[in-house]
């Protein structure tokens, strides 16, 4: 069996300031978003034109991801705790970010971008969503470095079984962070990048992302340990699975709508 290396969550320190790996992973994800966006904005049919448009989109997106991800985690997963301890909402370096909350934050960011630059919401979303899996990949690597969000207990002879001492037991578990990094990050990125190489009906690319991420997250949750403060919810599903179901339905709706409008 593998054993989690128990990385030091602090990458380096400068005086009293400590820089955490988790935060660095977010920065790397944003950097890749910008570089890949630079490549794609050259194709005029994507609709992202105008001076500083990509820079504005990235800036609004960073605010949306960080604020939406953190606030979403606090109030989708532990509302009562954070209502009683409001100052801990700002302790992002301790982990605790919600992808679903980050998506809501991105939606608000794109609405504001639409207001400032006059680019349609779905047009903007079709530009953004193929680049999102890169950020998801680095975010999950950050989870793995932190030794958090480990998987459920599995058999010792399972090829990827890993012991997470942080879990408080020496039982072999699924390294679900790496599953998500591979599926949400690498696989979904390849699918989205290939699908969006050519112009598609407006909203189809966004719909594929919602559908793809929703299905992947729903499936991986079967081997991911539910949050101890939540456990499993109705029908034996986790909170992440229940939050993914609307995303799957939205993806189907957007794809069907996109191709019906084109016809």
PAGU-930334 format. One record per residue (C-alpha): residue number from 1; x, z, y; residue in one letter. Coordinates in steps of 0.5 Angstrom, whole numbers, plus 500, padded with zeros to 3 digits. Layout:
BEGIN
ATOM NUM X Z Y A
...
% end
This chain:
BEGIN
ATOM 1 500 500 500 X
ATOM 2 502 499 507 X
ATOM 3 503 505 512 X
ATOM 4 501 504 519 X
ATOM 5 507 504 523 X
ATOM 6 504 509 528 X
ATOM 7 507 506 534 X
ATOM 8 509 510 541 X
ATOM 9 503 508 545 X
ATOM 10 507 508 551 X
ATOM 11 511 501 552 X
ATOM 12 516 504 558 X
ATOM 13 516 509 563 X
ATOM 14 518 508 570 X
ATOM 15 519 515 573 X
ATOM 16 512 519 572 X
ATOM 17 508 512 571 X
ATOM 18 507 510 564 X
ATOM 19 505 503 562 X
ATOM 20 501 503 555 X
ATOM 21 502 497 550 X
ATOM 22 494 497 550 X
ATOM 23 494 495 558 X
ATOM 24 500 490 557 X
ATOM 25 496 487 552 X
ATOM 26 490 486 557 X
ATOM 27 495 483 562 X
ATOM 28 498 478 556 X
ATOM 29 491 476 555 X
ATOM 30 490 474 562 X
ATOM 31 496 471 563 X
ATOM 32 494 466 557 X
ATOM 33 487 465 560 X
ATOM 34 491 463 567 X
ATOM 35 496 458 563 X
ATOM 36 491 455 559 X
ATOM 37 486 454 564 X
ATOM 38 491 450 568 X
ATOM 39 491 445 563 X
ATOM 40 484 444 562 X
ATOM 41 482 444 570 X
ATOM 42 486 438 571 X
ATOM 43 480 434 567 X
ATOM 44 475 434 573 X
ATOM 45 469 433 568 X
ATOM 46 470 441 567 X
ATOM 47 467 442 574 X
ATOM 48 472 447 576 X
ATOM 49 475 444 582 X
ATOM 50 477 446 589 X
ATOM 51 483 450 592 X
ATOM 52 484 457 588 X
ATOM 53 478 456 584 X
ATOM 54 482 458 577 X
ATOM 55 485 464 581 X
ATOM 56 478 466 584 X
ATOM 57 475 466 577 X
ATOM 58 481 470 574 X
ATOM 59 480 475 579 X
ATOM 60 473 476 578 X
ATOM 61 474 475 570 X
ATOM 62 479 481 570 X
ATOM 63 474 486 574 X
ATOM 64 468 484 570 X
ATOM 65 472 485 563 X
ATOM 66 475 491 565 X
ATOM 67 469 494 569 X
ATOM 68 464 492 564 X
ATOM 69 468 493 558 X
ATOM 70 469 500 560 X
ATOM 71 463 502 563 X
ATOM 72 459 498 557 X
ATOM 73 463 503 552 X
ATOM 74 461 509 556 X
ATOM 75 454 508 556 X
ATOM 76 453 503 550 X
ATOM 77 457 508 545 X
ATOM 78 457 515 548 X
ATOM 79 452 516 554 X
ATOM 80 451 523 553 X
ATOM 81 459 525 553 X
ATOM 82 461 521 559 X
ATOM 83 455 523 563 X
ATOM 84 457 530 562 X
ATOM 85 465 528 563 X
ATOM 86 464 522 568 X
ATOM 87 472 523 571 X
ATOM 88 474 520 564 X
ATOM 89 470 514 565 X
ATOM 90 477 512 569 X
ATOM 91 481 514 563 X
ATOM 92 482 507 560 X
ATOM 93 489 508 558 X
ATOM 94 486 512 552 X
ATOM 95 482 506 549 X
ATOM 96 475 505 549 X
ATOM 97 473 498 551 X
ATOM 98 467 495 549 X
ATOM 99 467 487 548 X
ATOM 100 460 487 549 X
ATOM 101 460 490 555 X
ATOM 102 466 486 557 X
ATOM 103 462 480 556 X
ATOM 104 456 483 561 X
ATOM 105 462 484 566 X
ATOM 106 464 477 565 X
ATOM 107 457 474 566 X
ATOM 108 456 478 573 X
ATOM 109 463 475 575 X
ATOM 110 461 468 573 X
ATOM 111 455 469 577 X
ATOM 112 459 471 583 X
ATOM 113 463 465 582 X
ATOM 114 457 461 582 X
ATOM 115 455 464 589 X
ATOM 116 462 463 592 X
ATOM 117 464 456 589 X
ATOM 118 457 453 587 X
ATOM 119 459 451 580 X
ATOM 120 453 452 575 X
ATOM 121 453 458 571 X
ATOM 122 453 454 564 X
ATOM 123 458 450 567 X
ATOM 124 463 455 568 X
ATOM 125 461 459 562 X
ATOM 126 463 453 558 X
ATOM 127 470 453 561 X
ATOM 128 471 460 560 X
ATOM 129 469 461 553 X
ATOM 130 474 457 549 X
ATOM 131 479 461 553 X
ATOM 132 476 468 551 X
ATOM 133 479 469 544 X
ATOM 134 486 469 546 X
ATOM 135 484 475 550 X
ATOM 136 480 478 544 X
ATOM 137 486 477 540 X
ATOM 138 491 481 544 X
ATOM 139 486 486 545 X
ATOM 140 485 487 538 X
ATOM 141 493 488 537 X
ATOM 142 493 493 542 X
ATOM 143 488 497 538 X
ATOM 144 492 496 532 X
ATOM 145 498 499 536 X
ATOM 146 494 505 538 X
ATOM 147 492 506 531 X
ATOM 148 485 506 533 X
ATOM 149 478 503 530 X
ATOM 150 481 503 523 X
ATOM 151 477 500 517 X
ATOM 152 473 503 512 X
ATOM 153 476 506 505 X
ATOM 154 478 501 500 X
ATOM 155 482 501 493 X
ATOM 156 489 502 493 X
ATOM 157 490 496 490 X
ATOM 158 487 492 495 X
ATOM 159 492 487 498 X
ATOM 160 492 489 505 X
ATOM 161 490 496 504 X
ATOM 162 493 501 509 X
ATOM 163 494 508 511 X
ATOM 164 492 510 518 X
ATOM 165 495 517 518 X
ATOM 166 491 517 525 X
ATOM 167 485 518 521 X
ATOM 168 486 525 519 X
ATOM 169 487 522 511 X
ATOM 170 492 519 507 X
ATOM 171 486 514 504 X
ATOM 172 487 507 504 X
ATOM 173 483 503 509 X
ATOM 174 482 496 511 X
ATOM 175 486 494 517 X
ATOM 176 480 491 521 X
ATOM 177 484 491 527 X
ATOM 178 488 485 524 X
ATOM 179 482 482 521 X
ATOM 180 479 482 528 X
ATOM 181 485 479 531 X
ATOM 182 485 473 526 X
ATOM 183 478 472 526 X
ATOM 184 476 473 533 X
ATOM 185 482 471 536 X
ATOM 186 486 465 532 X
ATOM 187 480 462 528 X
ATOM 188 475 462 534 X
ATOM 189 480 460 539 X
ATOM 190 482 454 534 X
ATOM 191 474 452 533 X
ATOM 192 473 453 540 X
ATOM 193 479 449 543 X
ATOM 194 477 443 538 X
ATOM 195 470 443 539 X
ATOM 196 471 443 547 X
ATOM 197 476 438 547 X
ATOM 198 471 433 549 X
ATOM 199 465 433 554 X
ATOM 200 459 437 550 X
ATOM 201 452 438 553 X
ATOM 202 452 444 558 X
ATOM 203 451 450 555 X
ATOM 204 453 448 548 X
ATOM 205 460 451 548 X
ATOM 206 458 457 551 X
ATOM 207 453 457 545 X
ATOM 208 458 456 540 X
ATOM 209 462 462 542 X
ATOM 210 456 467 542 X
ATOM 211 454 465 535 X
ATOM 212 461 465 533 X
ATOM 213 463 471 536 X
ATOM 214 457 474 534 X
ATOM 215 457 472 526 X
ATOM 216 465 474 526 X
ATOM 217 463 481 529 X
ATOM 218 457 482 525 X
ATOM 219 461 481 518 X
ATOM 220 467 485 520 X
ATOM 221 463 491 522 X
ATOM 222 462 491 514 X
ATOM 223 469 493 513 X
ATOM 224 470 497 520 X
ATOM 225 469 505 520 X
ATOM 226 463 506 524 X
ATOM 227 465 511 530 X
ATOM 228 465 518 528 X
ATOM 229 460 520 533 X
ATOM 230 455 515 532 X
ATOM 231 455 513 524 X
ATOM 232 451 508 522 X
ATOM 233 444 506 525 X
ATOM 234 438 503 523 X
ATOM 235 438 499 516 X
ATOM 236 445 502 515 X
ATOM 237 448 497 520 X
ATOM 238 453 499 525 X
ATOM 239 452 500 533 X
ATOM 240 457 493 533 X
ATOM 241 452 490 529 X
ATOM 242 446 491 532 X
ATOM 243 449 489 539 X
ATOM 244 452 483 536 X
ATOM 245 445 480 533 X
ATOM 246 442 479 540 X
ATOM 247 449 475 541 X
ATOM 248 447 471 535 X
ATOM 249 440 469 537 X
ATOM 250 443 467 544 X
ATOM 251 448 462 541 X
ATOM 252 443 459 537 X
ATOM 253 438 458 543 X
ATOM 254 444 455 548 X
ATOM 255 446 450 542 X
ATOM 256 439 448 541 X
ATOM 257 437 448 548 X
ATOM 258 443 444 550 X
ATOM 259 442 438 545 X
ATOM 260 435 438 546 X
ATOM 261 436 437 554 X
ATOM 262 441 432 552 X
ATOM 263 436 428 548 X
% end
